[in-house]
């Protein structure tokens, strides 16, 4: 079983359109859709925006469906001159940029429950997703740190801070929360984000324009990734 989580309707509706659904249930305010996609048994959920909503959805999905891997997909703001609208970013690790206990001597982003800042994604999963994405995204694929926080970033100064503090190449509002829950539960995870804006002063204008197109690309990518991911998991048993 593979779990797939998106925050917004635009991020999951095309996935559900490609699913042969066998059932659904609503728990903790989240509707979980079970079925097959590309011949792979999956559960898909729209978690809602933000870290708490993402955490509730992730933990509920783990308890109900016991997925081997949870994939977080959707859109994000790009950071830096090498990441552009329409590109794909595959997370090599996740951070929570709004975690800050530095007054107690901790580094910014330190997650006490895990005793670390960076939450790495298994390298073989990153490589598989990035390889599958080459055709869908016509080579516009970037691997790097994705920063999560309960903020829609639309500020150049904040972007520079995220790049300086964490080496982040994209920012969003759910991935780091999903990663933390998966780390605590011992479940593998990956985060893939299509860039819908550059997180700058034009972000609020760019986001709705490119979100739908980004969701279409992510759906095509996941349909290619799922069978290969299952093969990879079987080899590592």
N, C-alpha and C positions, 0 to 999 in steps of 0.2 A: 504494500500500500504506500502510495506517494501522496503527501499532503501538499496542497497549493493554497497560498494565502495572498489575497490582494486587498487593498484598503477600500477602494472605491468601486462603484458599479461599473464604471468604464474599464476598470482593470480586470474584471472577472466575467463580464457578460459574454464576451466572445469565446472565452474558455468553456463556459457552460453551453454555448451553442454548438461546440464540438464534442460535448460529452454525451455518451449513451447512459443517461441517468437511471439508476436502479432504486434510488430512494433518497430521502432528505429528512433532516430533523432540525428543529430549532432548540438550541440550548444556550443559556446565558446571553440571550439576545442576538445570537449569531445563527444563521442558517447554514448547515453543512450539507453539501450535495455529494452523494456517493455514486460512483459509476465507473465507466472506462473511457479513456481517451488514448487514441493511438494504440489500442489494445492493452493498455496498462490500467490496473485498478488504482483509482484515485479518489481523493476527497478534496473538494474545492470549497473555500469559504471566503466571504467578504467580511473582513474583520471590523471595518470602520477606521477612521483616521486617528492616529496617535498611538503612543507607546502603551498605555493601559489597555486600550481596545485590542491592540495586537497581542499583548500578553495573555489576556483572557481567552481570546480565540485560540492561540497556540496551545495553551495548557489544556483547554477543553478538547481540542482536536487530538492531542496526545492521549488523553485519558479514554476518549471514546473509540478512536480508530487505530491507535498504536502504529503510526506511520514509521517506515524505516528512515525516510528523509522528508523534511519540510522545505519546500521552495517558496520563498517570498518573491513575488514579482510585481512589477508596476512601473511607475515613473518616478523620476528624481530630478533634482537640479544639478547641473554639472558645475565642477569647480576646476578652474585653470584653463589656460589657453589651448590645451591639447584635447579638451573634452567639449564636444559640440552638440547642439540640438540634433536629435535623430540618432546619436551614437548609443551603443549599449555599454553599460558598465557592469562587469561581473565582480562581485565583492571577493577580495582575497581575505579580508577581515572586516569586522564591524566594530564601531565604537559608539558610545552614547555621549555626544558632545555636551549635553546639558547636565550630566552628572558631575558635580563639583564639590568635593570635600577637601579641597586644597588648603582650607583654613586649618585643617587637622594634620597637615603635612603630607597628604596623599597627592599623587599626580592628578591633573584634570582628567576626568573621564574614568577614574578608578571605580570599578564595581566591586564592592566589598564582598558580595556573595560569591564571587568568582576569584577574588584576589588578583585581578588584572584589568587592564584597560582594553586591550585588543582581544577580540574574539575571532580567531582564525577559522576560515572555511577549509575543509579538506582539499588539498591541492589537486587531487585527481578529479574531484567534482568541478572545480574551477576550470581546469583544462578541458574537460568534456563539454561544458556549457560554452566556453569561449570558442572551441573548435566548431561546434554546431552552429554558432552564431555568425560565422564568417560569411556564409551565403545569404542569410536573411538580412544581415546588416551591411553587406557588401564591403566587408573588411573594417568597418568602423566600430571596432570592439576594443574596449579598454578594460584592464584588470587593475584593481586597486582597492584602497580603503574607502568604505562608505560610512558616513557619519549620520547618526540618527539623533533626533531631538524633537521635543514637542514645540516646534516652530516651523512655519513656512518661511524659508530664508529668502529675502528679497533685498539684500544689503551687501554691497561689495566688501565693506570692512569685515563683516562676519565671515564671508567666504575666505578672505585672506587669513583670518584667525583659524578657521577649520583646517586650512592647508598647512599653516605653520604648526599648529598643535598636534595634528594627527596624520598629516600627509594625505588628507582626504581628497578624493577626486569626484565625489558626488555626495549630496545630502538629501535626506528624506526623513520620514516620521515614524517608521515601523520596524525596519530591518534589524536594528540593534536590539530592540526589545524581543523580537522573535528569536534572535540568536541567543540571548541570555536565557530565555526559558528552555530552549533546546539544550544548551550547555548544562543547565541544572538537571534536566531530565535524561541526559545521555542520548539524545536524538541528533542525528546529523542534520545539517541545514545548508542552504545556499541562498544567496540573494542576487537577483538580476534586475537591473533597472535601466529602462530606456529613458534617455535624457529629453525632457520636455521643455526645459528652460535652463538658463545659466545662473539661476539663483541670485541674479543681480537686480538692479532697480527696475528692469523690464519683466521680471519673472511673472508678475500677476497677469500681464498681458499675454506672454508667450505660452503659459501653462495650458489654458483651455484649448488653444489653437492646435497644439501638438499632442495632447494627451490621447486623443482617440487614435491617431496614427501610430503612436508608440504602443498602445495596447494591441493593435493589429499585429505589429511585428513580434511582440512578446508571445502572442498566441501561436504564431507560426513557429517560433523558436521552441516553445515548450512541446509542441507536437513532434518536433524532431528530437528533442532531448529525452523525452520520457522512455522510449524503448531502449535507448543506449544506456540510460541511467540504470534501468533494471538489469541489463546485462552486466554492467559494472558492479552492481551490488551482489549479483550472483557469484561473480568471480572472487569477491572478497569475503565470502562467507567462511 
